[in-house]
Amino acid sequence: MTDTQWQRYEVFEKERPDLPHRNAGSVHAPDDEMALENARDVFVRRPNCLSLWVVAANKIFSKTVEELAADSSWQDAPPSETSETYLVFQKQGQRQAETFVNHVGEVEARSPQEALGNALNKFSDENVYVWWVCPSHAVTRSEDSDAASLFQPARDKEYRQPNFYRVVTLMHELKASQQEARPLDEDML
Amino acid sequence: MNVYAPNALTALVLALADDELILGHRNSEWTGHAPILEEDIAFSNIAQDEIGHAILWYRIFENLTSRDSDYLVFFREARDFSNVQMMELPKGDWAFTMMRQYLFDAFEMTRLKHLTTSSYQPLADAAAKIRTEEIYHYRHTVNWVKRLGLGTEESHRRMQTALDQVWAYALQLFVPLPDEAQLVAEKIFPNSDEVKSEWEAIVLPVLNESNLIVPSTRTPACASREQHTEHLTALLAEMQETARLESPDVKW
């Protein structure tokens, strides 16, 4: 049977200047450009966003700390001839609200395995549960010039806010009038 | 002349608003039915944007005429809507929806650019706000047009059929409104011929690049915004049903 599902991309979103790009979730897309658009549509409808990255999930080399402790044979993969830049990500918490995989920096390496080895040496592993590395060239990034059309309109689309439709205020008014009415009802009993 | 629009400027603003409303409503029919989840979100988003743009135009209309826009949307008859027929055509297949939206997005890109310098400031302000979102809409739909045009045999066939069906309707976008010359002279609104040549400069290369053949007709499917197809009546029946069931001052 042919798999007609588009490939999966991991999405990284930077919400504030002082925060790193962090994994927001994933989207399916036929190619890199559409993946970036789908990421925008799925993850940036309302919140602020400064920059988006997408990378095909199969370009990410990933190890949990348990996998690292159990087996070191992954290090034996032969490196390629040339070195390139890899991005390094860490999942730094595992409670419900801390499932972010954060971008922590870059390493130069000749293979994903070497990149992970270099990352383990370069970055602290304190409170790290999962490591991701991927080649920098595999990442599709939004441009600064995209912000005006892709991200900023979300900020002032008041028609997307629930209170634009007055439903909430109407409910408050109705509830308030009911509460005022209740003592009267009791008197009548 | 539309009975709700007493002069050239109000007729223009109502046409802008009705185009966005009817297209936005048509597009909203894809919510829950788009080909993939990501596109369902994206296209619902675009549909909501168009209705949001309609609200901006209706507000200007309200200020000019003191007409309540909720009334205009939910209690007008089909004959009093001034959208072009392209907007009211059924959503068709995904190819038709994408082609219609693409041709409209390219039109918006060109017309809004001119409107941002309108001598009537409320139009210029609204156009500036809408244009940033239209840049994204255009980017989204041009990507679909190219991919479907150059995709499989079936996707190409469906896109060519869609283009053949919608092209003459798209040409109605460039039919001047009655008294439009007055608005052009006052630098409120751009010349439709100029907008059309700029639109063609955008869409013709993209359609060609997508391996699609532009129909030879130069005649718009309809020359007046006062004429509608039976599809608008059906659309309004659904869109207005809930509002018309209740008295206008009901709270729910």
Interface residues (C-beta under 8 A of the other chain):
Chain A: W6 V27 H28 A29 P30 E33 M34 E37 N38 R40 D41 V42 R45 A148 S149 L150 Q152 P153 K157 Y159 R160 L170 L174
Chain B: I36 L37 E38 E39 I41 A42 N45 Q48 D49 I51 G52 I55 T132 E133 I135 Y136 R139 H140 N143 R147 K251
